[in-house]
Amino acid sequence: MRYRARVTDTTVSTDGDRTDLAAGGPRPLSTRAFGTLLVALGAVGFGGSVWLAIEKVLKLADPDRVTSCSINPFLDCGVAMGSWQGSLLGFPNPFLGVAAFPVVITTGVVLLAGARLPRWFHLCLLGGTVLGQALIFFLMWTSFYALFALCPACMVVWTIMWPLLWFQVVHAVQDGHLRVGDGLRGLVLGYRGVILVIGYVVAVAWILFAVGPALIASF
């Protein structure tokens, strides 16, 4: 249920969200929808990170063990785990996800409970997600061009990082946490679904271009 706050294009929803979109424009991303996305995407990322962390611990205990996420010589988590890129900060990368994704989930739960978090918190969470996406890009490049092997469990985390980042950007622009010009604001809010799809298309195209033949041959 929505009502007009005044005779302009600004509306206020029952959960307190505001939007300056013109009448007939795309529906704003509500706090409820944003919180649900954070919980769902964070849960998938946490699950993938826990899976990788457990596999790493088991691998350390038994170096000859074949990881459960190793399907063939090309789709093999063990290759990434055994590389220096798999422990960039001196400990296995999955532990970063085990620590970080609960913050995302908790944020979503707090928003669903009706709390309104300060601007600095949203920007800090967005900044951390940007760093996480940068790490994912590096690991993708490493998998494609250095290791020449894909980690199925890692790809679960790769898949959810883009929408996790993008919907935080959309929410931050919509609520004014990120202050941008009207043109860019209209682009972000009006084409949020299109841009999300474009991101996935670019990622799939990169994978196919870099390792497509090997990926197809692995099946």
SVG drawing of the C-alpha trace seen along z (x, -y; Angstrom):
<svg xmlns="http://www.w3.org/2000/svg" viewBox="-2 -19 54 59">
<polyline fill="none" stroke="black" stroke-width="0.4" points="0.0,0.0 1.4,-3.4 0.2,-7.0 1.3,-10.4 3.4,-12.4 2.7,-15.6 1.8,-16.5 5.2,-15.6 6.7,-12.5 8.1,-11.6 6.3,-8.7 6.6,-7.1 5.9,-3.5 4.5,-1.9 8.0,-0.6 9.5,-4.1 11.3,-4.0 11.4,-7.1 11.9,-7.4 12.0,-10.4 11.2,-8.4 8.7,-9.8 5.2,-8.4 5.0,-5.3 8.7,-4.5 10.1,-1.3 9.0,-0.3 11.6,-1.2 13.6,1.5 11.9,1.7 13.7,2.2 11.9,5.6 13.1,6.7 16.6,5.5 16.8,7.2 15.5,10.5 18.1,10.3 20.9,9.8 19.7,12.8 19.3,15.0 22.6,14.1 24.5,14.0 23.3,17.5 24.3,18.9 27.7,17.3 28.2,18.5 27.2,22.0 29.7,22.0 32.4,20.6 31.8,23.2 31.9,25.9 35.3,24.8 36.6,24.2 35.7,27.7 37.3,29.2 40.4,27.2 40.6,28.5 40.1,32.0 42.7,31.6 45.2,30.4 44.5,33.4 44.8,35.8 46.8,34.3 45.9,37.3 42.2,36.7 40.2,35.8 37.8,32.9 34.1,33.4 33.9,30.5 36.4,32.0 34.7,33.5 37.5,33.9 41.0,32.5 39.5,29.2 36.7,28.8 38.8,29.3 38.7,27.4 42.0,28.9 44.0,27.0 42.8,23.6 43.2,24.7 46.8,25.8 47.9,22.5 49.3,19.5 46.3,17.5 44.1,19.7 45.6,18.2 46.3,14.5 46.3,13.2 48.2,16.1 45.1,18.2 42.6,20.0 40.4,17.5 37.2,19.4 37.7,18.2 37.1,14.7 33.7,15.7 32.9,17.6 33.6,14.4 32.1,11.8 28.8,13.4 27.3,13.6 27.6,9.8 25.6,9.6 22.9,12.0 22.7,10.2 22.3,6.9 19.4,8.3 17.7,9.7 18.1,6.3 16.5,4.5 13.6,7.0 13.0,6.4 12.4,2.8 15.6,1.1 17.0,-1.7 20.8,-1.6 23.0,-4.7 24.5,-5.8 28.1,-5.0 27.1,-1.4 25.6,-1.0 28.7,-2.5 31.1,-0.4 29.2,2.8 29.2,1.6 32.9,0.9 33.6,4.4 31.5,5.9 33.5,4.0 36.7,5.4 35.2,8.9 34.2,8.5 37.7,7.3 39.0,10.4 36.6,12.5 37.8,10.9 41.4,11.7 40.5,15.3 38.6,15.6 41.6,14.3 43.8,16.7 41.6,19.7 41.3,18.8 44.9,17.9 47.2,19.2 45.7,22.4 43.6,23.2 41.1,25.0 37.7,24.1 36.6,24.6 32.9,25.5 32.4,24.5 34.2,21.2 31.9,20.5 28.9,20.7 30.4,17.7 31.3,16.0 27.7,16.2 26.2,14.4 28.8,11.7 27.6,9.6 23.9,9.3 25.1,8.7 27.2,5.8 24.8,4.4 21.7,4.3 23.7,2.5 24.6,-0.1 20.9,-0.4 19.8,-0.7 22.5,-3.2 21.7,-5.4 18.0,-5.2 18.3,-6.2 20.9,-8.9 23.8,-7.1 25.6,-7.4 25.0,-10.9 25.0,-10.9 23.6,-13.1 20.1,-12.7 21.1,-11.1 23.2,-8.4 20.5,-7.9 17.8,-7.4 20.1,-4.9 20.8,-2.9 17.3,-2.8 15.5,-2.5 17.6,0.2 18.7,2.1 17.4,5.4 19.0,4.9 22.4,4.0 22.2,7.1 21.7,9.3 24.4,7.6 26.8,8.3 26.1,12.0 26.3,12.0 29.7,10.4 30.9,12.9 29.7,15.9 31.2,14.5 34.5,14.1 34.4,17.7 33.6,19.1 36.2,16.9 38.9,17.9 38.3,21.6 35.2,22.4 36.7,25.3 38.3,26.9 35.0,26.5 33.0,28.2 35.5,31.0 35.4,31.6 31.9,32.9"/>
</svg>
